[in-house]
Every structure is written in structure tokens, then in C-alpha cells.
Amino acid sequence: MSEQAVPAGYSRYLMKSKFGAGRDFRILAPETEEDLFLVDGKMGPRPRADVLDASGAKLFDVTGRMMGIPKRMDVTDGAGAQVAHLHAQPFKFVKDKIDVSLASGEEWLLEGNLIEKDYTLRDASGTVMVQITQKWMTIRDKYTIDVREGVAPGLAFAIVWAIDRWVERD
């Protein structure tokens, strides 16, 4: 099965799991597989990761509270200011819808199949902001992320990492 074309107005990235502890991901250019970003997952009782650019500069930080009800994850920028907050309905065992509140006041809704890593982040008007799919890939834990122009790619990777950790711990 061949990979779908990149939609107009989006940039495509490959997100590939690195082998090891902490749930790290390399973000690659689809044509060359050149390293563009790294999501550096940290070991510990609370899920945590840093999103780094190719030079190693910290762009975003993700921290979570998985044992609380409801579960939540927060994304902050390199300076520590909150950028996004992910939360789901309490007492819902199948997480197929997660709300993402941005610091700007904008709300995104994540919908789709989280287990199979085939889902979208849509804004209030229904516009797809980020599309995540493993559908067209042949290797496990390697999937495409299409990021809409105007959305910070590092923020998209931080949200995808948070969702991946959420699903892995459910």
C-alpha cells in the first residue's frame, strides 16, 4: 500500500520510536530521513518529555499527571509558559476523544483511533490542524504527522508524545 500525498497547506514529518527507556521519538524529514527534532522522554513516576530541535535546543516540555482523575498533560514552552493542556472526560475507559486547550484560548478536539495511531486534531470550526496516522507505514511505531501551516511542529510533536504515553499507560 503506498503512502498518501501530503495535503496542500501541510508539512509532513515521520515520527519514529527510538529503542530504549523513556519513550523517545526521532522526528525525520520524509524524503531524506534527516533528524529534524527529538522528543526526549524521561523515566519517572510522572510522564515527562522535552521536545528538542536539531541543534538540541529545548522547544517544549511535556508533563503529566496520570494517576489523577481526570488524567491531564501540560505542554510548556522553553521558557516555562503553558502552551497547551490536554484532558479527557473522567471515568471514560476508552479514550477516543481528548480535549486540547491552548493558551491562546483556542480549543482543539482529538478524535480517532488512538490505539492504532490514526487520529486528527481539529479546531472549533472542524479544520484539521494535525493529522497523525500509522496506516500507510509498514514498521511499528513509525508514523506520519501532517502539520497545518501556522501550527508549531514542536507543539504537534509534544501533543503526539503526550497522547502516546496516555495510550501506553491505559
C-alpha positions as CSV (number, residue, x, y, z in Angstrom):
1,M,0.0,0.0,0.0
2,S,1.5,3.4,-1.0
3,E,1.7,6.4,1.2
4,Q,-0.8,9.2,0.6
5,A,0.3,12.6,-0.8
6,V,0.9,15.5,1.6
7,P,-2.2,17.7,1.7
8,A,-1.8,21.2,0.4
9,G,-1.0,23.6,3.2
10,Y,0.6,20.9,5.4
11,S,4.1,19.8,6.2
12,R,4.8,16.1,6.6
13,Y,7.1,14.6,9.2
14,L,8.0,11.0,10.1
15,M,7.9,10.2,13.8
16,K,10.0,7.1,14.7
17,S,10.3,5.5,18.1
18,K,13.8,5.1,19.4
19,F,14.7,1.9,21.2
20,G,15.3,2.4,24.9
21,A,13.7,3.6,28.1
22,G,11.8,6.8,28.3
23,R,9.8,6.5,25.1
24,D,11.9,8.7,22.8
25,F,11.0,9.7,19.3
26,R,13.1,10.9,16.4
27,I,11.3,13.3,14.0
28,L,12.6,12.9,10.5
29,A,12.2,14.5,7.1
30,P,10.2,12.1,5.0
31,E,12.3,12.3,1.9
32,T,15.8,12.1,3.5
33,E,15.1,10.7,7.0
34,E,17.3,13.5,8.3
35,D,16.8,14.2,12.0
36,L,14.8,17.4,12.5
37,F,13.6,17.1,16.1
38,L,13.9,14.8,19.1
39,V,11.2,14.1,21.7
40,D,13.3,13.0,24.7
41,G,11.0,11.1,27.1
42,K,12.1,10.9,30.7
43,M,11.8,8.0,33.1
44,G,10.0,8.5,36.4
45,P,6.6,8.3,38.2
46,R,5.2,11.1,36.1
47,P,5.3,11.2,32.3
48,R,7.7,13.9,31.1
49,A,9.5,14.8,27.9
50,D,11.4,17.5,26.2
51,V,10.9,18.5,22.6
52,L,14.3,19.5,21.1
53,D,15.2,20.9,17.7
54,A,18.0,19.5,15.6
55,S,20.6,21.6,17.4
56,G,19.4,20.3,20.8
57,A,17.7,23.5,21.9
58,K,14.6,22.8,24.1
59,L,11.4,24.0,22.4
60,F,8.7,22.4,24.6
61,D,8.3,20.4,27.8
62,V,5.5,17.9,28.5
63,T,4.5,16.9,32.0
64,G,1.6,14.8,33.1
65,R,-0.5,13.6,35.9
66,M,-1.6,10.1,35.1
67,M,-2.9,8.9,38.4
68,G,-5.3,11.8,38.9
69,I,-8.9,11.9,37.9
70,P,-9.2,13.1,35.3
71,K,-5.8,12.5,33.6
72,R,-4.1,15.5,32.3
73,M,-1.0,16.6,30.4
74,D,0.5,20.0,30.2
75,V,2.8,21.5,27.5
76,T,5.0,24.4,28.3
77,D,7.4,26.3,26.0
78,G,11.2,26.5,26.6
79,A,10.7,29.5,29.0
80,G,8.2,27.6,31.1
81,A,5.0,29.3,30.0
82,Q,2.0,27.0,29.5
83,V,1.1,26.5,25.8
84,A,-1.4,23.6,25.9
85,H,-3.4,21.5,28.3
86,L,-4.7,18.0,27.4
87,H,-7.6,16.5,29.3
88,A,-10.2,13.8,28.9
89,Q,-13.5,13.0,30.5
90,P,-13.1,11.3,33.9
91,F,-14.2,7.7,34.2
92,K,-14.1,7.1,30.5
93,F,-12.1,4.0,29.9
94,V,-11.8,4.1,26.1
95,K,-10.0,7.4,25.3
96,D,-11.2,8.2,21.8
97,K,-11.7,11.9,22.4
98,I,-9.3,14.2,24.2
99,D,-9.7,18.0,24.5
100,V,-6.7,20.2,24.0
101,S,-6.9,23.8,25.4
102,L,-4.3,26.2,24.0
103,A,-3.0,29.2,25.9
104,S,-4.5,31.4,23.2
105,G,-8.0,30.3,24.3
106,E,-8.4,28.1,21.2
107,E,-9.8,24.6,21.7
108,W,-8.8,21.5,19.7
109,L,-10.5,18.2,19.8
110,L,-8.6,15.0,19.2
111,E,-10.7,12.3,17.6
112,G,-9.9,8.9,16.0
113,N,-8.4,5.6,16.9
114,L,-5.7,6.2,19.5
115,I,-4.6,2.6,19.8
116,E,-3.9,2.3,16.1
117,K,-2.4,5.9,16.0
118,D,-4.8,7.1,13.4
119,Y,-6.4,10.4,14.6
120,T,-6.8,14.1,14.0
121,L,-6.6,17.3,16.0
122,R,-9.3,19.7,14.8
123,D,-10.0,23.3,15.8
124,A,-13.5,24.5,16.8
125,S,-14.5,25.1,13.1
126,G,-13.6,21.5,12.2
127,T,-10.4,22.3,10.4
128,V,-7.7,19.6,10.7
129,M,-4.7,21.1,12.5
130,V,-2.6,17.9,12.8
131,Q,-3.2,14.5,11.2
132,I,-1.4,11.5,12.7
133,T,-1.5,8.1,11.0
134,Q,0.3,4.8,11.1
135,K,-2.0,3.5,8.4
136,W,0.4,3.9,5.5
137,M,3.6,2.8,7.3
138,T,4.9,-0.7,7.4
139,I,7.1,-0.5,10.6
140,R,5.6,-0.4,14.0
141,D,6.0,2.9,15.9
142,K,6.8,4.8,12.8
143,Y,4.1,7.1,11.5
144,T,3.4,10.2,9.6
145,I,2.4,13.6,11.1
146,D,0.9,16.2,8.8
147,V,1.1,19.6,10.5
148,R,-1.0,22.5,9.1
149,E,0.8,25.7,8.2
150,G,0.8,28.1,11.2
151,V,1.0,25.3,13.8
152,A,4.3,25.0,15.5
153,P,5.7,21.5,14.6
154,G,7.3,21.1,18.0
155,L,3.9,21.7,19.7
156,A,2.3,19.0,17.5
157,F,5.1,16.5,18.5
158,A,4.6,17.4,22.2
159,I,0.9,16.6,21.9
160,V,1.5,13.4,20.0
161,W,4.0,12.2,22.6
162,A,1.5,13.0,25.4
163,I,-1.2,11.0,23.7
164,D,1.2,8.1,23.0
165,R,2.1,8.0,26.7
166,W,-1.6,8.3,27.6
167,V,-2.5,5.3,25.5
168,E,0.6,3.2,26.6
169,R,-0.4,3.7,30.3
170,D,-4.2,3.0,29.8
